[in-house]
Structure formats: structure tokens, C-alpha cells
Amino acid sequence: MPTQPIDPLANLRAPLTSLPGIGPRLAALLARAIGGDTVLDLLFHLPEHYIDRRQRPLLHHAAPRSIGTFTVEVVRHEPPPRKRSRPYRVVIRDSSGVGEIVLFHPRQLSRFPIGATLLVSGRIERFQDRITLPHPDYVLPIERSASLPAIEPVWRRTAGLYPSVVSRAVSGTLDRFPDLPEWLSPAILQNRGWPGFAEALRALHTPVAMPDEGPARRLAYDELLARQLSFALIRARRRQRPGRSFHDGSDLRRRALARFGFPLTPSQAGALAEIDADLAAPHRMLRLLQGDVGSGKTLVAALAMLRVVGAGAQAALLAPTELLARQHFATFSRICPVPSALLTGSLKPGERRNILAGLRDGSIPLIIGTHAIFQESVAFHDLGLAVIDEQHRFGVGQRLALGAKGSATDILVMTATPIPRTLLLSHWGEMAVSRITEKPAGRKPIRTTLHPLDRMDAITDAIARMIAHGGRVYWVCPLVSESETLDINAAEMRFAALTERFGSRVVLAHGRQPIESRSTALACFAAGNADILVSTTVIEVGVDVPEANVMVVEHAERFGLAQLHQLRGRIGRGDTASYCLLLHDDALSGAARKRLAILRETQDGFRIADEDFALRGGGDILGAKQSGLPGYRLADAERDSDLITMAHQDATMLIDSDPSLVSPRGHAARLLLRLFDQARAISSLAAG
């Protein structure tokens, strides 16, 4: 019977309990600290910082509040003057003079025999002109001084887990590390001066010198390369999957543009040409349409959908909220020369039955809806194109579920949040990307100003003057109700204050209201029956009131730049001058003022997104976490952004030259994919 090949990653995939000295209790504590329960998870739990114990000053030359290592003689013990009081002191000396070890339990005195020569290392303090070491980290007989680590890694830990446990576990892991082939090209290793993968792990976990940036950058690149290889394999696999070619729709488009009343901008035309090329190609489209607020993405999507409808198929647009779905439906009803329908969860049963029947028999070629489109009862006659708006609000599973409702359905996803190239490559790298970089002609620039909150009376006076000249005002507050931890005005309190000044011309909308109450307030504002809409960020997307020309944001320093830019995009849609007032805390820090000043300087959403990414990482843009690259453990947003482009190019070239990864480097790259859990890429290789 043939023997099974040995898996080189088996030891790394083993549970933590497989390590010497790690039982179930310690394994549970380790797993909580490292965010996983395997040996590999422990290896990827890199130290947060390092303690340099190489400094060996004499006692009287030691600098307080630093780490020092001393060779000392124990002179005497000094118990506290009263029984049961603390601390205990051990007087020590070297050739420069005397110092003290400070202890808080008498049993610890046994570690300091009088007359012994010891090596002690710890944090240095000064008390009454005497150098002290409160509870030194290491106390060793001089003959064991070689066991003191020169550079000591410090890992993030959880309660009950001692540093020595983590250190022993990591050492045990590295002792059993397999001999893996090199998946990086020799040119990259030579040009960057990077160590091998295992060498990089050892340099960080068990350093003999203070690590430079090389080992961490090497490991970050490995993780980024694994993700980019995954994307490249998925893209290559998608090119092999048969799709449909849609070649008609020009007449429907001409009629739609005539109804719209304005020609496409060059940027819109360029994005549409890229989409058309995908629709005409014999493989399935998966494209991201990225455009700033008000850049005209909906029109481009509508024209793409009409091309598919003109070829005899159906098209669907999925929006994250009913408010946004209704907005899109109003646009489609106005410009599209074919029937369209709106499918949401609030439809009456009879309306829903009619729409489902129209989708099944093909009499409804265009459908706009919310999550209701996902339901099993929704069946299409022939779904050719699915458009998904605000992509980051839907998961991959939802996107695939909509695409599965047709045969070889093309997918176009849209986002109004400008995304930096770094995030495009690291998070949406499997998609082709089209950008709309300009706004329609005639849009006037928005004047953005910063104001301290202590000038609220002057601000409301200015708002009153704007309203007197026909202005319509959004007033955005971060919270709905009073918070004990955040000293900010809530939307309900601001609504009450503004109502006292402006009366019934103020309405309120926030996410905790019943949808009927919120919709009524928004409709009242849109119809011109209210001058001020006080709200939370519920108005960030899906509210289109061209007459609104003033945006007030309270405590703007609490928002990310991308979100502030989204909010500002609610105004400046008409032909009147528009104003954005960013109200900030009276004691605004210099860094916060610099952030807000970026909005005052530019309305270029892509520049703002790049600045936001540099300042906060990807979290604010993706709405998931507050910093770093989403879904990465070893790569760092600020430090490694240059490596993402490099990994993208490297992965593309490798897959172009070795699409099945059968070369020596290709086989090594397969191990890399497994190391970083790129299951989708591995399955695509198996399918290929």
C-alpha cells in the first residue's frame, strides 16, 4: 500500500496542546491571546515590542525610567520598620556605589543571599538620591548570566498568561518548524535584503539583536502575496468560465439619455466603455464602479442595464436600504424607456405577487430592490446583469446569491466611497475597477468652513439668514440620545433647540425611529415643507434633495474624513451656492484640526480617501474596524502600503507564466496559499 506524502504544514496546523508543556488550560489562555488555536496562529502572533537588556551601566550612572542590567553584590536585607508593613529592601553595590532592590513579600528575599554576586535586570527608578530596582524582571546567579536574553520580545497577553509561557511555547514552535521551499523570487530577496520565511520568524520571536524592519516586512509581503495570488487565480478562473455576450441596447440608451437631458461626462463615458467591453466579452463580468458622491454612477449603471435589456435579458439593481432603492427607482422610472419595478419588504402582498410574476415571465425587464431580491420566491426569466450598490454593505455570499439567480450572470458593484488604491488591491483585488473621477458640468463648488461649538448662537443666526434667502439645511449629529461618555449634543436635543428657534419648519430623522416616521420627515424636507432636517448619518446615502444647499455637522472631529465627505455630498446638487459648516469641539487638537482642514482644502474624494487611509487605515472606509488592513494579521496599512502594488505585480506575473502553479516556485506558492488560508484560490486550482 503506497504511503501518503507527508504534509510539510502538519506540525503548523497542529493544536496548541501539541506543544511541550501546553495543556488544555494554558492552550485556552494562549488561544484567547493569539486569536487562534493552532501552532501557526502562535507564530503569527508577533511581539508588540522588545526590551533591550544589553545596557550594562554602573549603578550610579544608570538613567531612571529605563531598563538596565547590573552585576551587583548583595550587601544586606532591610525589613520594613513595622511588622506587616511593606516594602522590603535589599541593599546592593557595585564599583560605583550602592542601590536597592525593592520587594513586596519576604519570601522573595531568599533570591538575594547576602554576599552573593548576582545579575539583576529591570526597570530603573530613583528614590531619595538612590538607584532602586522595584521587583527586577531577572535575578540570576552570575554563573547563569548567559541565560539572560539580550533582546526580550514582549507579546500581547491575556490575564493569567505569564511571559515565560508564551516564550517557551514560541520556542517549541520554532524548534519544530518545517523546512519549506522559498516562494519569493531570488530577485526580490536580493533587492530587498530580506531573510527567509523561517529566519524572519526567528528574528522576531527569538532575536539575538534588535530586529530591523526587514523580517516584519518580509512576513507582511508573504501575507500580501498570498492574498494577491488568490485574487489572480480567481481572476484567471473567471476568465475561463463561459459568460454571455450582450451586443444591443444602443436605441434604449439614446432614448434614456434624451430623457436625462445631459450628455455623459468623459469620465462616465470611459467607465461605460470598460463595462461594455466586459458585457460584450464571452466571460463573466465582475467589475467595481467607483465614483465620488454625485459623479453619476447611477446613470452609468442604468445604461449598462439597458444594454442587457436591449439584448433580451433582464437586469437587477440591489440597494442596501429601502430609502436608496426608492431613490434609484425614481431615477429609473424617469429615464428608462422600458418597464421597471421596485421590490422591497414593505410591499403589499398583491403588489409583490404581480412583480414576482412579471420577473418570472420576463415582462418586467428591470427590477430595483433591497434584500427582498435574495428570497427564494424571487425567480427571473433571464437575469443577465446584477448591479449591487454600496458594495461594502453586502457580503460576498449575498453577491453570489444574486448572481446565482441567472445563468452566467454578469455582476457590477458600485460604491460612492472613494477607495484608495491600497485598499482596492488588498480588498477588491479580484475585481476589475472603473473609476468616475469627475462630476457633471454645472455643479458649483461647496464652501467648507470650520467653527467652534461655543459659537452656536452665531451659527444659528447664519443659518437663519441662509433660510431667509431660500436655503435648505441638513443638520447632522453623531448620536440619537444623551451619552454619559461622549460630551456631544444628541440629535433629539438639537432638534428641540432648533424647533424653539425655527418652529415647525424643523423635522427629525434618525435610525431608531419607525421607518414610517423617518420617511415622513424626509419626504417633508424633500417637498420643501421643512427648512431644516436634523438627523444622524441616516442621510449619508440615498437622500437626494437638489434644493438643499447647507450641511451642518456637529462634532465633525468624531467622524472619519470619508464619512464627512459623503455627508457633504448631500449638498451642491443644484445651481445655488452651497455651504458645509463643520462644528468642532472648542479644544480641538492640532491633529484633528489638520484632518478637518483637508476637507476645507479639497473636494476631491479620492485625495480625501488617500488621506483618510494614511491617517486611520482601512477601517473607516470599510466601516469594519478603525485601523490597519482589513483581514490581515502581519501586514500594516501605513508601513506596507508600497508592498501591496509590488505583490499585485508579482502575483500577476507568476500566474501569467504558471497558471496552474506547477513550476518549483509554483509548488512553493501553493504552500504559501495554504499558510494564509486562501481556500478559494486553492479550490480554483483544484477546479482547474
N, C-alpha and C positions, 0 to 999 in steps of 0.2 A: 504494500500500500504506500503510495507516494506521500512523503512528508509535506506538511503545509509550510509555505515560506514564512520565515519569522518576520513579524511586523516590527519595523525599527521604532515605531512610536508606541509600542505596547506599554513600556515602562512609564512613558509620559502620560498615558491615558489611564494609568492605574489610580485607584483611590488613595487618598492621603494616608489611610490606615496601612498601606503597604510600606510606608517609610519606617525605618527602625525607630522605636520609642514613641510612635504616634498611635495611641489607642483611640477608641471612639470618642472619648470626652475631648481630648486635645484636637482630634480631627474636626469635631464640630466647631470648636473655637477658631481653629485655623480657617475653616471654610467661611465662617462669618467675616473674618478679617480680609480674606483674599477674594471673596466673591465667587467661589467655586469650590469643588470638592475633589479635584484631581491634582496629580503631581505637576502637570503643566500649568494649571492655574497658579500654583505656588511660584513657579519660575517666572510667570508673567506679572507677579506682584512685586514690582521693582521697589528698591529702597526710596524713601522720600528725601532723605539727605544723609550726610556722612559726618561722623565725628573723627577729627584728626587728633590722634593720641601721640603723634610724633614729637610734639613740643615738649622738651625736657628742660625747663628753666630751673634755676635755683629758687628756693622759697622766697627770698627777699627780692627777686627780680620778676616774680610772677605777676601777670596782669589780671586784676579782678574781672569777674564775669566772662572768663574764657575757660577752655579746657586745658589742663596741664597734667603732665606725668612726672612724678618725683621719686627719686631714690632717697629714702629717709631712714633714720634710726629712731625707734620708739624710746622716748625718754621716761615718761611716767603717765599714769592714769589720774584724771582729776574728776572724782564723782561730784554730783551736784551738792550744794551746801545743805539741802534738806532732803530727807528721805522721801521717796516717791516723786520728787521733782525731776525735771529734765532741763538741759541735756547732760550727757556725759562727754567729757573731753579727753582726748589723747594728745599729749604734747609730743611733737616730733621735731627733728632737727636735721639739717644738712650743713654743708660747709659755710653757708651764708647766714645761718641763724635758725630760729625756731618758728614753728607754726602749730596749728591744732587740727586734729580730726574731730568733727562734731558728730556725736551719735545719740540716738534716742532710746536705746534699750541696752541694759547692762550685759546681756548675753553677747552682744557684738564686740565687747571688749576682748573676748578670747581670741579674736583675729589679730590682736595687736600685742603680742608678748613683749614685755619690757626688755630692752636691749636688742631686739630683733631688727635686722635690716630688711626693709620691705620696698616693694614697688607699688605706689598708690597712684591712681588716676581718677580725676573727676573735675567737677566744676569748682573754680577758684573764687572765693569770696574774701573780703577784708572786714575784720571786726576789731575795733579799738586798736588800730595800727598793727594788727597781727593777721597774717595769712591763715585762712581756715579752709578746710575741705569738708563741707557737710555731706555725710554719707557718700564717700567716694564710690565710684562705679566699680573699680577694680582694686583689690588688695591682694598682692601676690608675694610669696617669699622670693627673695632676689634670685634664687636658683631657677625659678619658674618664669622669669621675666620674658622669655621667648614666647610664652603663650598669650601675651597681651597683644590684641590686634592693633596694628599701627593705624589702620583706617577702619572704622567700625560703621557698617551700614545700619541705618535706622529705618525699619519698616513701619507702615501704619498697622496698628494692632487693635485688638478688641479687648474688653475687660476680661481679666483672668488669664491672659496670654503673656508670658514673660518673653523678653527679647531673646534669651538663650534658647527657648523652644523654637522660635522662628529660625534662628541662626542654625541650629542643629538640623532642622527639617530641610532647610535650603541646601546645606552642605551634603546631606544624604541624597537629595535630588540630583545635585551636580555630580556626585560620585557615580551615579547610575545613568548618566546622560549618554544616549546612543551616539554612535559615530555616523553623522548624517552627511550626505553629499552636499556640495555647495551649489545653491541655486542662483546666486548672483554671478553676473559675468565678471571675468578677471579684470576687464577694463574699469568697471565701477569700483571694484575693491581697490585697485591700484590708484585710481584717480582720487578717491575719497580717503584712502588710507585707513579703511575700516578693517576691524578684526573679523574672524569667522563668527558664525552664529553662537556656537558654544563658548568661544572665547569671550564674546561680548557679554554673555550672561555671567560668566565667571568674573569678568572685570567689574561688573556692577554689584553682584551679590557677595563676592569674596575678594574684594580688592586688596592688592598689595601696595597700591599707590592711589592717590586721589584721582578718580576717573575723570577724563576729559569728556567732551561731548560725543566722541566717536562711537563708543559702544551703544549709547542710548539712541543715537541717530541710526546706527546700523539696524537695531531691532525695530525702530519705528519704520524704517524703509521696508523691512521684511513684511510687516503688517500691512503697509500701504500697497506693496507689490502684490500680496495675496489678494487684496480686495480688487486691485486693478486687473489682475489676471482673471478673477472671477467675472468681472464686467466684460472683459474682452472675449472670454469664452461664451458668455451668454449672448453677446452681440453677434459673434460668429455663428452660433447655433441658430439665432433668429433669422440671419440672412439665408440659412439653408431651408428654413421652414416655408412651405409654399403659402403665398398670400393671394390677394386679388388685385387686379389692375383696374382702376377706375379712370376712364378717359373722357367722360362727358361732364356736363354741368355748366358750360360756358353761357348758355342762354339764361339759365336761372340766376347765375351770378350777375349778368348785365342788368337784369331786372331788379335784383336786390340792391345793387349799387345805385341804380337810378332812384329807388325809393329812399335810400340812405341819404342821398343828396350831396355827398362829398367823395372825391377820389381817394384811393388808398395812398397813404404816405409811402415814400420809398422803402422805409423800414418794414412796413406792413406787407408791401408787395414782395420784398425779399423773403420774408418769413413764409408767405403763402407759396412762393415758388419752391421753397425747400419742402414744404408739406406736400405740394402737388407731385414733386418728384417721388416722394415716398408712396403716395397713393397710386401712382402710375406703375411703380415697380412691382415685380412679381413676388416680393417678400412682404411680410407683415411690418407695418409701421409701429414704432414705439418712439414717440418724439415728445420732448418737453418744449412748450411755447412759453417763453419767459418774457414778460413785459412789465414795464413800470405802471403805476396807477394811472389810469386814463390814457394808456397808449393805444387802445383799440384792439385788444386781444379778442374780444367777443365777436367783432366783425370778421376777423380772420378765421376764427373757428366756424362762424356761420357759413362763410364762403367755402370752407373745406367740406362742411357737411352737405352743402348744396351740390358740390361736385359728385359726391357719393349718391345723393338722391337722384341727380340727373342721370346717373348710370343705372338706376333702377333698384338701388338698395335703400336701407333705412339708416338713420344716424340718431344717436342719443347724446344728450349733454347731462352730466351729473354734477350737481352743485351741493355744497356741504350743508346749506341751510335753506329752509323754505323761502326766506326773505330774498336770498340771492337767486334761487330758482325762479321766483316770480319776476324778479328784475330781468333775468335773461329771457323769460317767456314774453315779457312785454316788448323787448327788443326784437325777438324773432317774429312776433306777430306783426310788427310794424314793417319789417323789411323783407321777410321771406315770402316768395310768391307761391309757396306750397303749404298745405295744412301742417300745423304744429299743435302739440298738446302739452299740457302741464300735468305731471303725475307726482303728487305728494301724499303724505299720510293723512292730511286733513280733508281729502276729497270725500264727497258723499258717495254711498255705495253705488247708486245708479250711474253717476259720472265715471266712477272708476271702472265699472263693467264695460261701459261704452269705449273708454280709452283702451282697455286691455283687448277688446275685440278688434279695434282698429289697428293695434300693433300686430295682432296675430294674422289678420288678413292683408296687412300692408297698406290699408287706406290712410293710415297716419304715418307719413314718412319721417317726420321729425318729432322727437319727444324730448322734453326738458323736465328734469325731476330731481328728487332728493334720493335718500337711501331706499325709498319705496321701489325704485327700479330694480334693486337687487332681489326682491322677493321672488320665490319660486313660481308664483302665479303669473309673473310677467314673462311673456314669450313673444319673440319677434318673428315676423315673416322672413326677414333677411337683414340682420344687423351688420352693416358694413363698416361703420365707424363709431367708436365710443370716444367722447370728449369728456375729460374729467377736470373740473375747475378746482382751484385751490388744492393742488395735488398733495401738499403736506398734511392735509386734514384727513386723508384716506390712507389706509394701509395697502400693502401690495396685494393681500388677499382680496380686498374689495375691488381693486383694479382688475385683477384676473377674473373675478366673478362676473363683472360686467362684460369683459371681453369674451367670456365663455358663452354668452347668450347668442353669439353669432358664429358663423363659420369663417375662420381666418380673419377675424375682426381686427381692423387697424385701430390703434389707440393713440390719441393725442391728449396729453395732460398739460394743464395751464397753471401758472402761478403769477400773481400780481406782486409777489415779494421778490425784488431783485436779489439774485443769488450770486455771491462771489464765485469766481472760477474755482477756487479751492474747494468749496462745498459742492459745486456742480460735479467735479471729477470724483470727489470722495463719496458722495451720497447718491448722485443720479448718474453715475458713470456708465450704466448700461443703456442709457437713452441717448439718442441724437438730440441736439439742442438748437432751437431757433430763438433769436432774440429780437424783440422790437425795442429799439433804442431811442425812438423819438416820439413826440406826442403830435396829435393832429394840429394842423395850422389853425391859428386864431386863438389858441389858448394863451391867456395872459399870465405872466409870472406871478407867483404868490409872494407877498412881502411877509417875511417871518421875523418876529421880534421877541426878545426875552424880557420878562417883567417879574420883579419880586412879588410874592404874595401879599406883602404888607402894604401894597398899593392897590388893594382891591377896590376901594372907592373910586379911584381914578380910572381903573379898568372898566368898572360897570358904567361910569359916566361916558367913556369912549364907546362902549357897546351901545348905549342909548343913542349916541349921535349917529352911529352906523345904521341902526334900525330906522332912525328918522329919515335916512336917505335911501331906504329900501333894502337894507341889509338883512340877511337871514343867518342865524348863528347856531353852530354846534358848540356845546359846552361839555367837555369830556372830563369825568372824574374817575380815578382808578378804582374806588370801592363803592359798594352799594350801601353799606351801613357803617356805623361808627366802629372803629377799631381801637383797641387799647394799646396795640403795639405799633401802629403806624399813625403818626400825627398828621393826618390829612383829612380834608373835608370830604365827606361821602356825598354821593350823588343825591340822596334824598335831602340832606341838609342844604346842599347848594340849590336844589330845586325850590325848597321852601324860601331861601333867602332871595332868589331871583323872582319868585312869584310875588313876594312882598313889594318888590320894586316895579315889576312889569305886568303883574296881574295875570289874567287868563291867557296871555299870549306866550306863556311858557308851558312846555309839556315835558314829560319824563319818560325815558325808556331805559330799561336795564334787564339783564338776563334772568332775574328772579321774578319778574312779572309774568302773569299768564300771557301766552302768546297773543291772545285777542287784545289785551290792554296795550301791549307793546306795539302791535300792528296798528292799532287805532292812533297812538301817539305819533308814530312815524308817518302815517297817512295824513294826519292833521298838519304836520310840519311840511310834508311834500306839497300839499294842496295850498299852502300859503295861509292857513288859518292859525298858525303859530309863528312867532318870530324867533324863539329860542328853543332848541331841543337839548335838554340836559340828559346826558346818557353816560353809560360806561362804554367800554370798547366794543359793545354790540354793533356799533355803527362802522366798525373798521372795514367791513366788506359788505357789499350788497345794497348800500343805500345811495341812491343817485338823485340828488336834488340840484339841478344846474343853477337854480337861483341862490343857493346857499353860498355865501362868499366870506364867511368869518368862521375860523376854527379856534376855540379856546381850549387849551389842555392844562388842567391843574396838576401840579407836582410833576411837571414834564420830566424831571430828573429821575423819576421812578420807572420810566418807560425805556425800552430799547430804541435805538435810532431807527431801525427798520419799522418798528410799530408806529413811531411818531410820523415817519414818512407816509405810512399807509393812511393814518388818520388825516394828515394834511391833504392827501389825495382826494378826500371827500369834497374839497372846495376847488375853486379855479376851473370849473367845468363850463362856466358861462362866459359872457362877454364883458362882465364888470370886474373891476379891480377886487382882488381877494387878499385877505389878511389872516395870518396864523399867529396867535399870541400864545407863547409858551410861558406859563406861570411856574415859577420855581421857588423852592424854599429860600428864606431870607439869607441863610448862611450857606450858600451854595459853594461847594468845594471847587478848587481850580480845575480838577479833572472833569467834574460834572459840567462846569461852565464850558470847557473846551469841547466836550461832546455835543452840547446843545448848539454851540457856535457853528458846528459843521452844518446843521440844518439851516442856519441863517445864511451860510455862505453859498449853499448849492441846493438845487432841486433835482440833481442827477441821482436817481435812485441806485444806480449801480456803484457810483462812488460812495454813497452813503452805506450801502451794504458792505463794501470792502472795509470801510472804516469801522462799521459795527462788528464785523468779523474779527478785525485786528484787536478791537477793544474787549470784546466779550466772548469771542469764539462762536461756534455754530448754534448754540442753544437758542439764542434769541430769534434767529432766522427760522429754525425748525420748530420752535415752540416746545422743545422737549426738555432741555437742560440748559444751564446757564453758561457753560463754557466748554471748550475743547471740541474735538471732532466727534460727532455722534457715532456710537458703536465701535469706537477704537479703545484699546487698552494701553497701547505702548506709544502711539503717535500723539503729538501735541500740536494744537492748532497754530500757536504762534511760532514755535520752534521749527516745525516741519512742513510748513506750507509749500516751500520750494520743492520738497521731495515728492509731493503729490503729482505734479506735472512730470517729473522725471520718471516716477513709477508708471504713470499712464503711457508714456512713450516706450518705456522698456517692455511693458506687458504687451502693447500692441505689436511691437516688432517681433517678440517671441512667438505670439500666436500666429502672426502672418507667416513666419518661417517654419513653424512647427505646430500646426493647428491641433494635432492630436496629442501633443506633448509626449513624443516617443523618443526624442533625442536624449542624450545623457543629461543635459540641462533640463529638458522637459520632464524627465522622470523625477529629478530633484524638485522641480516646481510642483509636481503632484503632491510631494510630501509637504511642501510649504502650504498648499491649499488645505491639506488636512490639519496641519498645525493650527491654522487660524479659522477652522470650522467653516470653510466656504463650500457648504454642502451642495448648493445649487450648481456651482461650477463643476463639482465632481460628478454630479448626476448628468450634467450636459455632456461631459466627456464619455460617460458610460453609454449615453444615448447615441453619441456619435460613433 
